Amino acid sequence: MNWASAESNCIGLGGNLASIQSTTELHFTRQLVRTATGQDLNFWAGGHDAVMEGVWQWSDGSKFSFSSWGRGEPTNSGGKEHCMQVNLGGKT
């Protein structure tokens, strides 16, 4: 499922993809995924820079003030990476 489909699914359920505002929330969302799946799976978060390149915002409209980018991220590889995926396994 791509980011837009995931966000659309969340909206249909009355919400948005997760807006991660702190290290505590990042650890909480990671634990939710691990508990639900039994694995360290990557997952979509609500961050995107689709409106203006390099200006990140949350899909729910909340202020984007916390980030925990991996080394060298965000890369915008090929000019096509405008959505946030949380990588739990440390591998792409």
Secondary structure, DSSP 8 states (H G I E B T S, - for coil): --HHHHHHHHHHTT--S----SHHHHHHHHHHHHHHHSS---EEEEEEEEEETTEEEETTS---------TT----GGG---EEEE-SSS--
